[in-house]
Amino acid sequence: MNYPLAYFDCIGGASGDMLLGALLDAGLPLERLRADLAKLSLPGFDLRVHTVYKNGFRATRVDVIVEDRQTERHLPQIVTVIRHSTLPSHLKEKAIAIFHRMGEAEARIHGLPLEEVHLHELGGLDTIVDVTGVLAGLDALGVQQIHASPLPMGTGGTQGAHGHIPLPAPATLELLKGLPIEGRPEPGETVTPTGAAL
């Protein structure tokens, strides 16, 4: 397939799982996605894919199910996992660049050097699967350029590794600096740091 331009209408927000579902809805074969993710050579994860209805519209939901409960990794650990995969070099480099962006955002908001940053929830196996899966899916569809609607920012708070975190999460806002966003009165996290980075 060759879709040189992809437009993400992010009316409900953006997360790695949501973007994977959108790519499957756009025609990415699930078998191809699974084959590409197998190139990570990581045991202990699976994709659960099912149809959901949101406000009367059908959508594909993807849940990354992991056995590995380690959610905190340092950036070099994630880079090693990606470099040791058998993904094509250009996808490895894009994935590493995205994790570097997430690490740099965390470093700025915590006032730490990049090498000291723990990617708490962002260091989980599910995030590695989300990032590499979205990149591999875009590549498989032949996408060369991406456009997106303004991202809707939810409100409220959530619990994280550092306690109560306001929403939108500081890392999400840092990643979206200079990009179009819009406020929404809905409580909850509508855009995750992974969705923002992608």
C-alpha positions in Angstrom: 0.0 0.0 0.0 1.1 3.5 -0.6 -0.5 6.4 1.2 2.1 9.2 1.0 0.1 11.5 3.2 -1.6 10.6 6.5 -4.0 12.9 8.4 -4.8 12.1 12.0 -8.1 13.7 13.1 -7.4 13.6 16.8 -10.8 14.5 18.0 -10.5 12.1 21.0 -6.9 12.7 21.7 -3.7 10.8 20.9 -1.9 7.9 22.4 0.3 5.1 21.0 -2.6 2.6 21.3 -5.0 5.0 19.5 -2.5 5.7 16.7 -2.0 1.9 16.2 -5.8 1.5 16.0 -6.0 4.3 13.4 -3.3 2.7 11.3 -5.2 -0.7 11.3 -8.4 1.1 10.3 -6.5 2.8 7.5 -5.6 -0.6 6.0 -2.4 -1.8 7.8 -2.7 -5.6 8.0 -2.6 -6.9 11.6 -0.4 -9.7 10.5 2.2 -7.2 9.1 2.1 -5.2 12.3 2.7 -8.4 14.4 5.5 -9.5 12.1 7.2 -6.1 12.4 6.8 -6.1 16.2 8.3 -9.6 16.3 11.6 -7.9 15.1 11.9 -6.4 18.5 12.8 -9.9 19.8 11.1 -9.1 23.1 9.1 -11.8 24.8 6.1 -11.2 26.9 3.8 -9.0 24.9 0.7 -9.4 22.7 -1.8 -7.1 20.9 -5.4 -7.3 21.7 -7.4 -5.8 18.9 -11.1 -5.3 18.9 -13.9 -3.0 17.6 -15.3 -0.3 19.9 -17.9 2.4 19.4 -17.2 6.0 20.5 -20.1 8.4 20.3 -21.8 6.2 17.7 -18.7 5.7 15.5 -16.8 2.5 15.0 -13.1 2.4 15.8 -10.4 -0.1 16.3 -8.9 -0.4 19.8 -5.5 -1.8 20.3 -4.3 -2.8 23.8 -0.7 -3.8 24.3 -0.7 -6.6 26.8 2.6 -7.1 28.6 3.9 -9.6 31.1 6.9 -7.4 32.0 5.7 -5.0 34.7 8.9 -3.0 34.6 7.8 0.5 33.7 11.0 2.4 34.6 14.0 2.3 32.2 16.8 4.6 31.5 17.1 5.9 27.9 20.3 3.8 27.2 18.3 0.6 28.1 15.6 1.5 25.6 18.1 2.4 22.9 19.8 -0.9 23.4 16.5 -2.8 23.0 15.8 -0.9 19.7 19.4 -1.2 18.4 19.4 -5.0 19.0 16.1 -5.5 17.1 16.0 -6.6 13.5 13.9 -3.6 12.4 15.2 -1.7 9.4 17.9 0.9 10.3 15.7 3.9 9.4 12.9 2.7 11.8 15.5 2.2 14.5 16.8 5.7 14.1 13.3 7.2 14.1 12.3 5.2 17.2 15.5 6.3 19.1 14.9 9.9 18.1 11.4 9.8 19.5 12.6 8.3 22.8 15.3 11.0 22.9 12.6 13.6 22.6 10.7 12.1 25.4 13.9 11.9 27.5 14.8 15.5 26.8 11.2 16.6 27.8 11.5 14.7 31.1 15.0 16.2 31.7 13.7 19.7 31.1 10.7 19.4 33.4 12.6 17.7 36.2 15.8 19.9 35.8 18.0 16.8 35.4 20.7 15.9 32.8 19.4 13.5 30.2 21.6 10.6 31.4 20.0 10.8 34.8 16.4 10.7 33.6 14.2 7.7 34.4 11.5 7.2 31.8 9.0 6.1 34.4 5.7 5.1 32.7 7.4 5.9 29.3 10.0 3.2 29.8 7.5 0.3 29.8 7.5 -2.4 27.2 4.1 -1.2 26.0 5.6 2.2 25.1 8.4 0.6 23.1 5.8 -1.5 21.3 3.6 1.5 20.7 6.4 3.7 19.3 8.0 1.0 17.1 4.6 -0.3 16.0 3.4 3.1 14.8 6.6 3.8 13.0 6.6 0.4 11.3 2.9 0.8 10.4 3.4 4.2 8.8 6.3 2.7 6.9 4.3 -0.3 5.7 1.6 2.1 4.5 4.1 4.2 2.6 3.4 7.3 4.6 5.9 10.0 3.9 4.2 13.0 5.4 1.9 13.4 8.5 -0.6 16.1 9.4 -2.8 16.2 12.4 -5.7 18.2 13.8 -5.0 20.3 16.9 -4.7 18.0 19.9 -7.4 18.2 22.5 -6.1 18.7 26.1 -8.1 17.1 28.9 -8.1 18.4 32.5 -7.7 17.2 36.0 -5.0 15.0 37.4 -3.6 11.5 37.5 -1.2 9.5 39.6 2.3 8.9 38.4 5.7 7.9 39.7 6.2 11.3 41.3 2.7 11.4 42.9 -0.2 13.5 41.7 0.4 14.9 38.2 -1.8 17.7 36.6 -3.3 17.1 33.2 -2.2 17.7 30.6 1.0 16.1 31.9 4.0 18.4 32.0 5.9 16.0 29.7 3.1 16.2 27.2 3.0 20.0 27.2 6.8 20.1 26.8 6.6 17.8 23.8 3.9 19.9 22.2 5.5 23.3 22.6 4.8 25.3 19.5 2.2 22.9 18.1 -1.6 23.6 17.9 -3.6 22.3 20.9 -7.1 23.1 22.1 -8.6 23.0 25.6 -11.4 20.6 26.4 -13.6 20.5 29.4 -13.4 16.7 29.7 -11.6 15.4 32.7 -8.8 12.9 32.1 -5.8 12.4 29.9 -6.6 12.8 26.3 -3.1 13.1 24.9 -0.3 10.9 26.4 3.4 11.8 26.3 3.8 8.9 23.8 1.0 10.3 21.6 2.5 13.7 21.8 6.0 12.5 20.9 4.7 10.5 17.9 
